[in-house]
Amino acid sequence: MGVFAGTTAAACVASSLALTPTTPFSSNKRTTITTSSSKCRIRATHHQNLTAFPSTSHLFYAKSLRTTKPRIFLPHLIASLEQVDQTYIMVKPDGVQRGVVGDIISRFEKKGFKLTGLKLYQCSKDLAEEHYKDLKLKSFFPKLIDYITSGPVVCMAWEGVGVVASARKLIGATDPLQAEPGTIRGDLAVQTGRNIVHGSDSPENGKREIAFWFKEGELCEWTPVLTPWLRE
């Protein structure tokens, strides 16, 4: 707006001096010029004073209205995405009885994980109690042991980048009613006591549980031909 004020003043002076050079000045014309110049100075001063107030028009903003959000770089998360882990997945007796073992295996295969161990197994009471020893003080512990030993289970060892975290997402929340649609429990289960599948909750527990449920020589190491199409 300061530029506009200067332009206005210049235009006023120019218009005041726009007289024919051959025309002599009279006292009346001098008065007119003086008065006109005074008016121009007043108008210019008025416009300059207006520049003290911030403009509400976006055309006069000196800075862009767009703000850049801070970016957070977490190298440890990036590194975890490249870490090849192992996880233990167990289809519980209800999943075996309902015939959804193939569906569960298919979901992990489609995700690109490698199956390194698979067996149908009748779990003993001692083995079940050792596996769920962290829940021994819970009131539902006896029912849990009866449930796991009520029929055969399918033991699986899976391997892949970020397989533990991805498996937990594929499985869904412990309570099937809270599990998202598209997850195993969200699609196939309706009750916590019959939630179809177990999955390791950490890479450390994944290795421990695989060693617990599989004997030496029961795991198979192999290289899928699709590996180059999954990771660079």
N, C-alpha and C positions, 0 to 999 in steps of 0.2 A: 504494500500500500504506500510505502515511502516513495517508490518509483513513480507511482501514479500521481502523488502530490507534486513531485518535481516536474512531471510532464504537464500537469495542469497549469503550474505557474509559468512555465516556458511558453505554453500556448497563449496564455493571457497577455504576456509581454509582447509576443509576436503579433497578436491581433491588435494590440494597442499601437504598435509602430507601423502597422500596415497602411501607411499614408502615401499618397502620390508625392514623389520627391519634388516635383515642380510647384507643389502647392505651398504657399508661405504659411507659416504658423501664425495663428492669432491667439490672443489671450484666452479666448473661450476654448480653443482647441487644447492649449496648454493645460487649462483647468481640467478638461475632459480626460486628457492623458494621465494627469496626476491622480485624479480620482479613480480611473480605471486601474492604474498600477497599485493603488492602495487596496482596492478590492481584491486584486490578484494575490497580494501579499497576505491578506486575511484568509483567503481561501486556501492558499498553500499551507499557512500555519495551522488551519483547521484540519487539513488532511494529515499533516505531520503528527498532530496530537492524537489522531485516531489510531496511529500505529502503535500507541502505547497499550492498546487493548488487543488481546489475542484474537485472531480470526477464528470463526467457527466453521469456516469452509475448508474442506479437505484439500482444496487446491493450493492452500498456502502452508500446509504442514511441511516443515523442513525434514522431518523424519518419517519413515514409513510406519504405518500402523501395524504392520506384521511383526510379531515378536517371535524370536527363535527360542524354543524350549531347550534347556540344557540336555545334552546327550551324556548318558552314563555308560561307560565302557567297563564291563566286568570280565576280565580275562579268564578268571577261574571258571566262569560259566561256559565261555567259549571252549576252554580246554576240556570240560566235561562232555561237551558234545562230540568230541573226537575220541573219547575213552571207550574202548571195547570192554564191556562188562558181561557178567553172567548172572542169570536169575533163575530161580527155581519156581516153576509153575506146577500146581497140582489141581487136577480136576477132582473135586470131592465126590463122594458116593452118589449124591443126588444128580450131579452132572452126568455121571456114567450111566445111571439108571434111566435118565431121560434121553440119552442118545445125542448129546450135544458136543461130544468130544471132538468130532470132525470140524464142527463150526468154530470151536475155540482155537484149534490148531490152525485153521485156515486164516483166522484174523492175524495171528502172529506171523504166518508166512507171507501174507499180503503186505504186512508192514516192512518186510525185508529182513527179519531176524532169522538166525540160523539155529536149527534144532540139532542139538548134539547128544541128547539122551531122551529115551522114551520107553516106558514100560507100564504094564498093568500090574498092580500090586495090592495084595491084601494086607492092610496095615494092622500091626499088632497093638495091643493096649500100651505096652511099654514104649514102643516107638512113638505112638501118638502123644503120650504124656511127656516124652522128652522133647518132641517138636514144639509142643505148646506149653512148655514149662513156665514161660513168662506170664501165663494166664492162670497159673495154678491156684492163686488165691481168689480168683473170681468165682462168684456164685454159680455161674453157668458152666464151669469147667467140667464137671462130671457128664453133663449132657453133651458137651462138645466132644469128649472122648468117645462116648457111645455113638455119636453121629459119624465121626471119622472112621470108626472101626466097623460100622454097620454094613459095609460092602467094599468092593475094590475101588481103588483110586488110580488115576493115571498120573504118573510122575514124569515131568518133563524138565529138561535143562535147555535153556535158550541163551544165545550169545549174540551180541551186537552193540553198536554204538548207542549209548544211553538206554540200553534195553530195560534197566530196572525202572527208571522213571516212566518210560513209554508203556511198559507192561502195566504199571499201576493205573495209567490213564485208560488203557484198553479195558482193564478189569472194571474200573469204576469204584464208587464209594462202597464201604462195608455194608451199609444199609441199602439194599436194592431200590427202596422207594426214594432215596436221595441220589441215586446214581443217574448220570445223564443218559438220555437216549443215545443209542449208538455204542454204548459200552456193553460189555458182556453181562454184567449184573443188571444194568438198566434195561436190557432187552430180554433177558432170559430168567430173571429171578424176581421174587416179590417179598421175601422175608430174610432177615439177617441170619436166622438159624439154618437157612437153606440157600446160601449165596453162591453155590456152584463151584467156586474156584479160589485158590490161594495163590498169592504172589509175594515174592521177597520184597521187603520194604527198604533195603539198602544194598549196595554192591557187596559189602562185607557179609551181610546175612545171605546174599545170593550164593556166594562161594561156600559158606558154611553149610547151608541147607542142601546144596548139590552134593557135597562130600558126605553129608549125613544120609541122604536117601539113595545115593548111587554108590555101588562098590567099585573098586579099582577095575578098569577094563570095560566098564559098562558105557562109558562115554566114547563118542566117535568124533575125531577131529577131521574135518574136511573143508574144502574151499568151494563155495557156491560159484557157479559161472556168472551169476548176475551181480557179484560184488562190485565190479567196475561201474555198473549202472546205478549203484546206490550211493557211492562215495567217490569223490575225486581222488 
